Amino acid sequence: MKNFDSLAASWWQLNGPSRLLHRMNSTRVMFIQQAIHNRPMHKVLDIGCGGGIFTETAARIPGVKHVDGVDVSESVLEVARAHASIDKAVHSKVSYLKGPIEDVTSLTKESYDVVSLFEVLEHVDSPSKLIEEAMTYTKPGGSIVLSTINRTVLSYLTTIFMAEKILKLVPDGVHSWSKYINYGEIKEFVDKKPGWNMSLAKGSMYVPTQGWILNNCPSEGNYFMALER
Amino acid sequence: MLRIGFQPAFRCLARHYSTAIKDIDVAIVGAGPAGLSLAASLACHPATEHLKLMVVDGADLSQLDKWAPTSFDNRVVSLTPNTRQHLIDIGAWTHIDSLRVQDYNEMRVWDGQSNARLNFDSDDVDQDAIAYMIELKNLQRGILNRVREFPSVQIFDNSKLESIKPSRNGWPGDEWPIIHIPGHAFRARLLVGADGANSPVRHYAGIESTGWDYGMGLVASLRLEYDDLSAIAWQRFLPTGPLAMLPMPDGHASLVWSTTAANANLLKSVSDEAFIALVNAGFRLEPVDLAYLFSLTDSDQIVDEVSWRLSTVCDGLVDGTDVPLPVVHVEHKSRAGFPLKLRHADRYSAPRIALVGDAAHTTHPLAGQGLNMGQGDVQSLATVLQKAAELGQDIGSQLVLDQYWGDRYIVNNALLGVIDKLEKLYSVSAWPVVAARSWGLEILNEITPLKRFLMKQASK
């Protein structure tokens, strides 16, 4: 969390320390649109919303009426609120609450069409508890969409060694490899949950002139998953 | 057409305090074909039809409504099939007076010094025509009337842009621009500069534009000896610059003579008879004869000299086949000159700024591509914004706008480069260059597949 507090001020610089997150944005929406097809998306819960990059985008997607963003860092939430206040189209549709989500009482259970956990699971001590918490907020027929990183030698090389230490595309120390979660581990966990199944999974990688592209190898590197209720 | 100026800063302060600032999604500065086409493209597409748009221009657009000409205007442009299709797609083509549009399916181009020839016809491309000649006013009025059909677009004409300033409570480096026009102030999510070669929006964004000047372009509206019902575009490359005659309906034609400033001044100042004589001579006589004629100042003498030379020249040039039909009439007050130049902006995008059309690039008219490049910009920017809106992106974000810049810059740069090289190639008189380029032209004339390929590229 200390890492994110210090990133707060520069969160919205498009070419700053969070630049890869900004470039992930449209890929996240494309994945959601593939996973959800034409099912309704009116209410969204963005867990680990950070400075609100995805939260604001979700508020702009045609049909979305409200987005709640939750994060554990108060300084980052302040940045999120300040940024959202600039854009009237977004301002009235987003709300930011201090987490962790387990401590939040003001949000309605089972009321969200989409609950998002983008780049969150690899930063918490108990990812399975967090997924379960997210499940309690999902409407029947709704979905959880998440993105995280596989715990493989390749992902260490790309996301930590190259990205943080050598190319400095990501601020140093943001990720710790032991917290990475394999795609198979989440799938196994979800398969045991009655009423839930994994509806879509895609791998994702960053190509310098094209941004983040989706591929069909969710077991390597970064990946997206959609869990349907 | 576009008149935008800045008033001194102190005059702005009084107005600023009394004007409430309204939010707008896209503010388009400039109501020329590029600006209006962008407004129509965004307003008619489902992904962007919800955006609040405005178009602002210092000119009085009601003049277009009052335009009821008895003759053809002197400012005409050549539309490629791609541009025409785009205008159809955005619903603007039906508002254009098609009786005043001339499609042409043949081009005859030749070297003024060696007479090497290159002929194109529309069989070389899979289209009904190579291009379409249209008066600029007809085009502008047509797109304007389409834009007027959308309640989501506010049009402010007779409105000089007073100032552009970054919003004071914006995000550092990403401030929404605030524009002041008489009686109104707007805070724009995206500010588009469709405001011509001296673009104030480009200056606000701090974007540099580099290039160089050519000579002068002289335009005129002409009537030919008779209407031979063929629609052919003629262009002769003289050492002083290309001389083009573009077909218009009913035996009329439009002249675009790119030449030196001194020659342009002569063409503007002599009598109608002398002017007609010089145009007819321009397509038929040798450059050395033309140089002599342009050194004269007396209109009657020019008429006599041309008449004598044309009667003694017996190299079998056939009117309507090798050269255009003779000009017999020039429309009153239709002779006008404008400076020719090449300019290219370093970038087309900045945070919350995009440039389209002449604001981004200007080129030599010899290939008839300038306006079409602008329409290509509009198509690209509209597509980028539509995709971004579908993905919930902030359309003013530089991440979005840079995609437009990347899409158009290389294409435009290449075309500007080719046109510039052609201008330079054909301004040389040294015989090795003339021989080489003539040989190249004649070979090209014989290689039909290559000709077809080039024509397809040019009509994109």
Interface residues (C-beta under 8 A of the other chain):
Chain A: W12 Q13 L14 H22 R23 N25 S26 V29 M30 Q33 E56 T57 A58 A59 R60 I61 P62 V64 H83 I86 D87 K88
Chain B: D23 N169 G170 W171 G173 D174 W176 R189 A388 A389 E390 L391 G392 Q393 D394 S397 Q398 L399
